[in-house]
Amino acid sequence: MRARRINSVLGGAAVLALALTACGTADVGDTGSGDDNGDGGGDTITIGVKYDQPGLGLDEGGTPVGFDVDVATYIAEELGYSADQIEWTEAASANRESFLQQGTVDMIAATYSITDERREVVDFAGPYYVAQQDILTQADNTDINSPEDLEGKVLCSASGSRSANNITEDMEIDAELREAGNYSECLELLNNGTVDAVTTDNTILAGFAAQNPDDFRMVNNPFGEEQYGVGLPADSTERCEEINAAITKMWEDGSATEYLESAFGETDFAYEESAPELADCA
């Protein structure tokens, strides 16, 4: 896939301006499953997104904005729901599977990486975007520039995410793990020196680095691959196929690239500009 790199850092005020002009600006709804009848066009559809990730899913005064929100809004409209029929719910990394299993939400678009382990309990459509993993440090830290530099360091990742495990288990790097409730908490720990670095998808880190350029530095040495999927309850093959068709259309008509440009166009990381290969719906 072709990637585009923009070589400037976006300040917090500009991030806010981009967020406020992003698509997907329905009011945040209460937690609760929508009245979808399985064919689209029901009274409402309840979608789980992140509320604490700049550029992806951020609650701005009761309205979630960002790339994932834009994607979810586009998909919902292709399924027959207008923007005002969407009820938004915060879906933290640790509760995504349980939300789908319990019927709290109809679908989730929340930097939700497709993995074989997760496929055992939920279904996925997509991926709608392929991110890579990276590392965030304090702005004045020049010692950490790759996963290998995390040896002996304290590393933070959010509960329910496997990003840190990719480094400590798969890459066998001896870093001390510190788990936080979400990445905003990781950023607080990084800011006060409790941890040396935060690791997760480069999209997530780019949003935080852009919002706080004087405090944090993204290493910009990506590794691995994270396929963002739309999480669905188990046995949602028909709905998965409908969403895959929507994702294909979203890339073909240029909407996906517009959403990426709106969210990350002035951040200092290479975002993908071509459609990912969709997985088959099981």
Backbone torsions as a table, in degrees:
resi	resn	phi	psi	omega
1	MET	NA	144.2	179.9
2	ARG	-83.6	135.9	-179.1
3	ALA	-118.7	153.7	-179.4
4	ARG	-119.7	133.6	177.3
5	ARG	-113.4	129.6	174.7
6	ILE	-109.4	134.1	-168.7
7	ASN	-104.3	36.6	173.5
8	SER	-132.3	157.1	-179.6
9	VAL	-103.3	135.9	-174.6
10	LEU	-92.7	127.7	177.8
11	GLY	-75.3	164.3	-176.7
12	GLY	-58.2	-40.6	-178.5
13	ALA	-64.2	-37.8	179.5
14	ALA	-69.9	-37.5	176.3
15	VAL	-58.6	-45.0	180.0
16	LEU	-62.4	-40.5	-179.9
17	ALA	-63.8	-41.8	177.3
18	LEU	-63.7	-42.4	-178.2
19	ALA	-61.4	-41.4	-176.5
20	LEU	-71.0	-19.4	179.0
21	THR	-100.2	1.5	-179.2
22	ALA	-72.0	162.8	177.2
23	CYS	-78.6	177.4	176.5
24	GLY	73.8	52.5	-172.7
25	THR	-112.2	37.6	173.4
26	ALA	-70.5	154.1	-179.8
27	ASP	-64.3	148.9	177.0
28	VAL	-66.2	128.2	-178.1
29	GLY	-97.4	168.0	175.9
30	ASP	-73.4	155.4	175.7
31	THR	-63.7	135.4	178.1
32	GLY	156.6	145.1	-176.4
33	SER	-72.0	143.6	178.4
34	GLY	-74.0	173.8	-177.6
35	ASP	-97.7	34.5	-178.2
36	ASP	-65.0	135.2	179.1
37	ASN	-95.0	8.8	178.4
38	GLY	94.8	-15.7	-178.4
39	ASP	-108.9	3.6	-176.6
40	GLY	82.8	162.2	175.4
41	GLY	76.5	18.5	174.7
42	GLY	-72.4	-170.0	-178.5
43	ASP	-64.3	-47.2	-179.9
44	THR	-146.6	164.3	170.4
45	ILE	-132.1	133.1	-177.6
46	THR	-102.6	123.8	-173.9
47	ILE	-123.3	130.0	176.5
48	GLY	-90.1	128.5	176.2
49	VAL	-136.6	168.7	174.3
50	LYS	-79.1	150.6	178.0
51	TYR	-113.0	-2.5	-170.8
52	ASP	-128.3	21.1	-176.6
53	GLN	-121.7	101.5	179.9
54	PRO	-55.5	135.6	179.3
55	GLY	87.5	-19.3	-175.8
56	LEU	-118.6	-57.5	177.0
57	GLY	-155.9	103.7	-175.5
58	LEU	-134.2	128.9	178.5
59	ASP	-79.3	112.7	178.2
60	GLU	-113.3	96.2	176.9
61	GLY	62.2	38.3	179.1
62	GLY	91.6	4.5	-179.8
63	THR	-127.8	121.0	176.9
64	PRO	-79.1	137.7	179.8
65	VAL	-136.5	156.4	177.2
66	GLY	135.0	176.6	-175.1
67	PHE	-59.2	-48.4	-180.0
68	ASP	-61.7	-37.5	179.1
69	VAL	-66.0	-41.6	177.9
70	ASP	-62.1	-45.7	179.5
71	VAL	-61.2	-46.0	-178.9
72	ALA	-63.2	-38.9	178.8
73	THR	-64.7	-43.8	178.5
74	TYR	-59.8	-47.9	-178.8
75	ILE	-61.7	-45.3	-179.4
76	ALA	-59.5	-41.2	179.4
77	GLU	-65.6	-36.5	176.1
78	GLU	-67.3	-25.5	177.7
79	LEU	-84.3	-5.2	177.1
80	GLY	106.5	12.7	-179.5
81	TYR	-109.7	130.4	173.5
82	SER	-77.1	165.7	-177.6
83	ALA	-59.1	-34.5	-178.4
84	ASP	-79.9	-0.2	173.5
85	GLN	-97.4	1.6	179.7
86	ILE	-90.8	129.9	171.3
87	GLU	-107.3	120.1	-177.7
88	TRP	-91.4	141.7	177.6
89	THR	-135.5	138.8	177.5
90	GLU	-71.1	126.5	179.1
91	ALA	-120.2	95.0	177.1
92	ALA	-71.4	159.9	-176.8
93	SER	-55.3	-38.3	-173.8
94	ALA	-74.7	-17.7	-175.0
95	ASN	-115.2	11.9	-176.2
96	ARG	-65.0	-47.1	179.8
97	GLU	-63.5	-43.9	-177.7
98	SER	-65.9	-36.2	177.6
99	PHE	-60.9	-42.1	179.7
100	LEU	-72.0	-39.8	-179.2
101	GLN	-67.9	-34.8	-176.7
102	GLN	-90.1	-4.4	-179.1
103	GLY	77.4	18.1	177.6
104	THR	-65.5	-34.7	178.5
105	VAL	-130.7	161.2	175.3
106	ASP	-89.6	-31.9	176.0
107	MET	-159.0	164.4	-177.8
108	ILE	-132.2	130.7	171.3
109	ALA	-128.7	88.4	-170.2
110	ALA	-147.0	64.9	-176.0
111	THR	42.1	48.7	-170.7
112	TYR	-95.8	96.8	-175.9
113	SER	-71.1	135.7	178.6
114	ILE	-77.8	122.7	176.1
115	THR	-135.3	156.2	177.7
116	ASP	-61.8	-37.8	-179.8
117	GLU	-61.7	-44.7	179.5
118	ARG	-69.7	-32.5	179.4
119	ARG	-64.2	-15.9	178.0
120	GLU	-70.9	-21.4	-176.1
121	VAL	-123.4	-18.9	178.8
122	VAL	-137.4	166.3	174.4
123	ASP	-101.9	160.3	176.8
124	PHE	-133.4	139.0	162.5
125	ALA	-102.0	158.1	179.7
126	GLY	105.8	-156.6	11.0
127	PRO	-76.3	152.9	174.9
128	TYR	-96.1	-12.4	176.7
129	TYR	-160.6	146.1	176.4
130	VAL	-115.6	112.8	178.1
131	ALA	-99.2	173.5	172.6
132	GLN	-125.2	161.1	-179.7
133	GLN	-87.5	149.0	177.6
134	ASP	-149.9	-172.5	-174.0
135	ILE	-132.3	141.5	176.2
136	LEU	-117.8	135.4	178.1
137	THR	-129.8	176.9	170.0
138	GLN	-65.6	150.6	-172.8
139	ALA	-58.6	-32.9	-176.6
140	ASP	-92.7	6.3	178.7
141	ASN	-87.3	113.8	179.2
142	THR	-109.1	4.8	-176.5
143	ASP	-85.5	-25.9	-176.3
144	ILE	-103.7	112.9	-178.3
145	ASN	-134.8	4.8	179.2
146	SER	-163.5	165.9	176.8
147	PRO	-57.5	-35.0	-179.0
148	GLU	-62.8	-27.7	-179.9
149	ASP	-74.2	-6.6	179.0
150	LEU	-84.3	-2.2	178.1
151	GLU	-55.7	122.4	179.3
152	GLY	78.8	1.4	-179.1
153	LYS	-96.4	166.0	178.0
154	VAL	-97.6	124.7	-172.2
155	LEU	-119.8	133.0	-178.6
156	CYS	-109.2	141.1	172.0
157	SER	-147.7	159.0	-176.1
158	ALA	-79.8	147.9	176.1
159	SER	-58.1	132.8	-179.5
160	GLY	93.1	-8.9	177.1
161	SER	-99.5	148.3	178.3
162	ARG	-104.0	12.3	-175.8
163	SER	-59.8	-46.6	-179.6
164	ALA	-66.3	-35.7	178.8
165	ASN	-64.5	-30.4	176.4
166	ASN	-59.0	-32.7	-179.1
167	ILE	-84.7	-48.3	-173.8
168	THR	-78.3	-33.3	-177.5
169	GLU	-98.0	-57.0	-175.2
170	ASP	-69.4	-39.7	-179.3
171	MET	-95.1	-5.0	175.7
172	GLU	55.1	44.7	176.8
173	ILE	-100.2	129.9	-173.1
174	ASP	-84.5	79.0	174.9
175	ALA	-111.3	149.9	177.4
176	GLU	-85.1	126.3	-176.7
177	LEU	-89.9	138.1	172.5
178	ARG	-127.3	117.6	-177.4
179	GLU	-96.4	134.7	177.7
180	ALA	-120.8	165.3	-178.3
181	GLY	-66.4	-33.6	177.4
182	ASN	-157.4	178.7	-175.7
183	TYR	-75.3	-23.2	173.1
184	SER	-61.6	-40.1	176.5
185	GLU	-66.1	-39.1	175.7
186	CYS	-58.7	-41.2	180.0
187	LEU	-64.2	-36.9	176.3
188	GLU	-63.5	-42.7	179.4
189	LEU	-66.3	-36.6	177.5
190	LEU	-68.6	-40.5	-177.6
191	ASN	-64.9	-36.1	-178.9
192	ASN	-93.6	4.4	174.1
193	GLY	85.6	6.0	178.3
194	THR	-66.8	-34.9	175.9
195	VAL	-122.2	159.5	-178.9
196	ASP	-91.9	-24.9	-175.2
197	ALA	-159.8	160.4	174.2
198	VAL	-123.9	137.9	177.2
199	THR	-128.3	138.1	172.8
200	THR	-173.6	-159.6	-177.8
201	ASP	-66.0	146.0	-179.3
202	ASN	-64.7	-26.8	176.2
203	THR	-62.8	-45.5	-179.1
204	ILE	-64.8	-47.4	-177.7
205	LEU	-66.2	-35.6	179.2
206	ALA	-62.1	-40.1	179.0
207	GLY	-63.0	-44.0	179.6
208	PHE	-69.1	-41.1	-179.9
209	ALA	-64.5	-38.3	-180.0
210	ALA	-67.7	-34.8	-179.3
211	GLN	-74.7	-24.6	-177.1
212	ASN	-133.8	60.7	-173.4
213	PRO	-65.3	-24.1	179.7
214	ASP	-82.2	-15.1	-175.2
215	ASP	-105.1	-34.2	-170.9
216	PHE	-128.0	151.3	178.3
217	ARG	-129.5	127.7	173.3
218	MET	-87.3	131.8	-175.9
219	VAL	-62.3	-32.4	-179.2
220	ASN	58.9	44.7	174.6
221	ASN	-132.0	70.9	-170.2
222	PRO	-66.6	152.9	178.7
223	PHE	-149.8	159.3	178.3
224	GLY	69.4	-170.8	-177.9
225	GLU	-151.1	134.1	178.4
226	GLU	-124.5	113.7	-178.7
227	GLN	-92.5	111.2	-179.4
228	TYR	-78.2	118.7	178.3
229	GLY	-114.5	165.5	172.3
230	VAL	-93.1	112.9	-178.8
231	GLY	-73.6	137.3	-178.6
232	LEU	-135.8	156.7	173.9
233	PRO	-59.7	155.1	178.2
234	ALA	-56.2	149.8	178.1
235	ASP	64.1	42.0	178.7
236	SER	-110.3	43.5	-174.1
237	THR	-58.9	-45.9	-178.2
238	GLU	-63.9	-44.9	178.9
239	ARG	-65.0	-37.8	176.9
240	CYS	-58.0	-44.7	-179.7
241	GLU	-64.6	-37.6	177.5
242	GLU	-64.5	-41.9	-179.1
243	ILE	-69.8	-38.8	176.2
244	ASN	-60.4	-38.7	176.5
245	ALA	-63.5	-39.3	178.4
246	ALA	-66.1	-40.9	179.1
247	ILE	-63.3	-43.4	177.5
248	THR	-58.6	-46.3	179.7
249	LYS	-63.9	-39.1	-178.6
250	MET	-60.5	-38.8	177.7
251	TRP	-76.6	-38.7	-177.6
252	GLU	-66.8	-36.0	-178.2
253	ASP	-89.5	3.4	175.1
254	GLY	87.3	-1.4	-177.7
255	SER	-64.7	-40.3	-178.1
256	ALA	-59.9	-43.8	179.7
257	THR	-66.1	-37.6	176.5
258	GLU	-61.3	-42.4	179.9
259	TYR	-64.5	-41.4	178.7
260	LEU	-64.5	-42.2	179.7
261	GLU	-63.8	-41.3	179.5
262	SER	-63.9	-40.5	-175.6
263	ALA	-82.5	-37.1	-168.7
264	PHE	-130.8	9.0	-172.1
265	GLY	-58.1	-25.5	-178.5
266	GLU	-115.7	12.8	177.3
267	THR	-91.2	159.7	-172.8
268	ASP	-94.5	63.9	169.8
269	PHE	-152.2	157.8	-175.5
270	ALA	-87.6	108.5	177.2
271	TYR	-98.5	148.6	-176.9
272	GLU	-74.1	144.2	-178.9
273	GLU	-123.1	15.8	178.1
274	SER	-130.4	156.0	-173.5
275	ALA	-67.6	135.7	174.7
276	PRO	-74.1	160.7	176.2
277	GLU	-78.5	123.5	-176.8
278	LEU	-77.6	142.1	175.0
279	ALA	-81.5	154.2	176.8
280	ASP	-70.0	145.0	175.0
281	CYS	-82.1	123.3	-176.7
282	ALA	-78.9	NA	NA
